[in-house]
Amino acid sequence: MASRNLITDVPGVLVGHAEDARLASGTTAIVFAEPAVAAVDVRGAAPGTHDTDLLEPHRTVERIDAVVLSGGSVFGLDAVSGVQAHLREHGRGFEIADIRVPLVCGAVLFDLNNGGDKSWPRFSPYRELGYAAAAAAGVSFALGSAGAGFGATTINLKGGLGSASAITRDGHGVGALAAVNACGSVNVGKGPHFWAAAFEVDGEFGGLGFPQKLPAEALTPHAKGRPGENTTIAIVATDAVFAAATGRRVLADPVNELAELGAVAANVLARAVARGVFEAKALPGGIPSWRDRHGALLQR
């Protein structure tokens, strides 16, 4: 497996972004080179999703072509149509007679109140953003204020899009991608340290470790905005038999290897969340980024 520390280290997984600075929002397309097995866990009071029912185990279709993560709340669901259009142009999709129907699942985050210009005319721009994101899909992609994370925020810092990868002891590749628009804080209190510090690899989000003493305010819950206005959406991919799996590698020991895949996936997702905030850049007039507040620590 390649070592870019991105979800695309998992063979057969491609990622593309498209964003609009005036809109202060964007879209990310995760495109599978070949249809992939997938599953989903939807939580929260007001989730915005598209075709996630397809992933229930009793449905007819067993594999999907792509997953879309987007800003824009419910308007961002239009991005799925754009990704489908691009895939159909390239002959992708579930074959029904002489028609191909690309199977694309999607989820959105709430970034409507981040200061961007949301006064579009009749139709939202997310369909075109979805098409552009799918067209840009490849093994390399930007982190931070990019794609679905372009307009994301946390309670105290600019949010963003992060990714990370790892390999299990049995050689299975695991990757995660997260658009971090969190209700709370990704870092410990008001300081520079990340809650995910214990899982950090090679200083990927600053190498500052965990604070020697936990600040009292770090354990006090604080929430951003109102209920239903915050979402962290993510995808975990592997080359073994698992949720969002390309299925390119067989599990020799389904019980123990699957258990390790789950543990590694959780660690990788935590790293991806931290990297999303660490790599983000503030939008004009918006909430400061991690580097705005703590970047001087990296120059020591």
N, C-alpha and C positions, 0 to 999 in steps of 0.2 A: 504494500500500500504506500502511496506517495506520502510526503510529509510537509504539507502546506499549513497544517493545523487548521484546516477548514473542513466542513462537511463533505466537500468534494474530494477529500482524500478517499472516501468510500467509492470504489469504481462504479461507474454508471450513474452517478449523481452529478447534475450540473445546476448551476445557480446563476441567475441574471437579475440585475436591478434596473429600475427606471424611477426617476424622481422629478419633481417640478418644484424649483426653489420658490417661485411665486406662490404656489399652492401650499408650500411647506409640508409636503407629504410625498409618499412614494409607494412603490410596489416591488415585491420580490417574488420571482418565479423559481421554484425548485422543479426541474425537469428531469425525469428519469430516462436514460438512454433506451431502456426497454421497460415495459410496464412493470410496476413494482407492487408487491403485497404491502398493504398499509392498514393501520388501525388508528383510532382517534379517541381522545378523552376530552370531553367538552365540559367546562365548569364555569361558574360565575352566574351573576344575576341576569345579564343581558348579552349573551354571546351572539356574535355575528358570524355565521358560517354558511358555506355553500356545499351542498351535496355530501355532507359528512355521513348521512344515512347510508350512502353507498358502501361504507366501510364496515358496516355491521356484518358479522360472520354468515348470516343466513341469506345475504343478498346474492343475486345472480353473478354479478361482476366480481372477480377475485383480485384484479390488479388495476392500478390507475396509472395515468401518464404523467401527472404533475400535481404539485401542491402550490397554491398561491397564498402568500401572506401580504397584507396590504394595510395601509393607513386608510382614512376616510370613513371609518365606521361603516354603516350599511351601504353608503355610496361606493365604498371600496370593493364591494362584492362584484361590481361591474368588471373588475380586473380579470376575473375568471374567464369572461367572454373573450377578452383580448388574447389570453393565453390559448384558449381553445382555437381561436381563429388561426394563430400562428402554427399550432400543431397540425391542424387540418390541412393547411397549405403544404405541409411536409409529409402528408400521408399517414399521420398518426391517428390512432383512435380505435375504438371497439367497432368491429365490422358488423354491420347490419345490412344484408343484401349488398347493394353496391355503394352504400354510404358508410363513411367512417365518422364515429362520434368520439372525439377526444374526451377522456374521463379525467376531470380536473376537480379537485377539492380545494376549498379556500376558507380562510378565516381572516378577520379584520380587527384592527385596533382603533381606539377612539383618539383621534388627534385633531378634531374639528375646532378646538378652542386654543390652538397654539399660536395664533397670530397670523397665519397664512391667509391668503385671499381665497375664500371658498365661494365666492359669488360667480360661479360658472353659469353659463346660459342653460339651455334646456337639458342637455345631457352632461353627466359628470365626465371628467377627463380620465377616469380610471381604466376604462376599456383600452384606450390607447396606451396608457402606462403598462397595462398587462401585456399587450402585444410587444411593446418595446423590451420589457423585461425578459420575455421568453426568447426574443430574437437575440438578446445579449447573453444568453445562458452559456456558461463555460466552466472551466475548473478554477479560474481565478476570479475573485470578486472583492469589492470593497467592504470594509467594516465601519461601524460607527454611524455617522449621519448619512446613511445610504439606504436605498430601497424602502422597505416597509418601516425601517427605523429612522427615516429622514426626519420626521416630525415628532418622534417619540420623546417622552419626558418621564422622569421619576419625580418623587416629591421634592428632591433637593438638587438634582443635577439633570443635565440633558441626557435623555435616553438614547438608544441606538440599536443597531443590528450587530450581533456578535456571532462568532462561530468557533468551534474547537473540534479536535479529533483525538482519538486514542486507538490503541490496538490491545486486545485482550491477550492473555498468556497463550491462548490457543490460536492466535493469529487472526482473529476476526476484527475487522475494522468497524469502528463506531464513530459517528460524527453528529454534531448538533448545530442547529442554527436557531437563534432566538431574536425576536423583535421586542425590545424591552421598553414597555410603556407602563411601568409598574406603579401601583398604588402607593407603595412604600419606598424604602431606600435600599439600594444595592450595596452601599458602603456603610461602614459602622459609624453610627451617629453622624457627626458633622466632619469627621476626619477623612483621611485619604485611603484608609484600609478597606478592603472588600470582604464581605461576608464569605466569599468563596475562596479566601486566601489559602485554606488548607488543601485545595485541589489544584492550585496554580502550577503550571509547568513552564520552566525556563523563562520566568519573569514576564509572562505573556500579558499581564496587566499591572506592570510596574515593579513586581518583586518586592513589595514592601512588607509582606507577611501580615500577621495579625497583631493588633496593638497589645502591648504588655499588660495594660490594664483596660478593662472594658468600661467605657464611659457610661455613667448612669443613664443619660438620656438615650443611649442606644437601645435600651430595652423598653423604652416607652413607645407605644405604637402611635404613629402619625400617618394620616392618610391624605392623599392628594385628591382634591376635587370632591365630587359627589359620587355615591355608589353608581356603578355602571359606566363610569367615564375612564376606566383604566383597564388595560389588558396587556398581558405578556403572552405572546403566541410563539410557538416553537415547533420544530420538527427534529426528531432524532432518526438517523438512518444508519443501517448496518448492512454488511454484505452477507449476513447469515439470515436464518429464519426468525424474524422478529418484527415488531411494528415498524412500518416504513422500511421494508427490506428488499434489496435487489435479488436476494436468493442465490447469489453466485457461489456461496460457500455452504457446505453441508455441516450441520452440527454432529460431531462424532459422539458427543455425550449430551443429549438434549436437556438433561436435568441440570447438571453442574455448569455447562457452558452457557445455558440460557440465564442462569442465576448471575453469572459473572457479567454477561452482556447487560443485564438490568442495572447492576451496580456501576459499571463503567459508564453506561448511558447517563445515569444520574449525575455522576461527577463531570462528565463532558458538558452536560447542559448547564451546570453551575458555572463552569469556566466560560461558556459562551455568553451567558448573561453578563458576567463581569467584563468580558472583552467588549461587549456592545457599548457599555457606559464608558469604559476606559478610552476607547477609540473615537467616541463621538465628538463633534464640534458644535458649538453653540450656533443657533440661528440668530440672525439680526434681531436684536431686541428681546430675545428669548432667555430662558433660564441658562445659567452658566454651565459649562461643561466641566468634567472632572479635571481636565488639563488647565482650564482657566483658574480653578481654585487650588489645585495641588501639583500642577505640572513642574513647579520649581524643584520638587523633591526628586525628580528624575534627572536633574542636572548635577546632583551631588556625586 
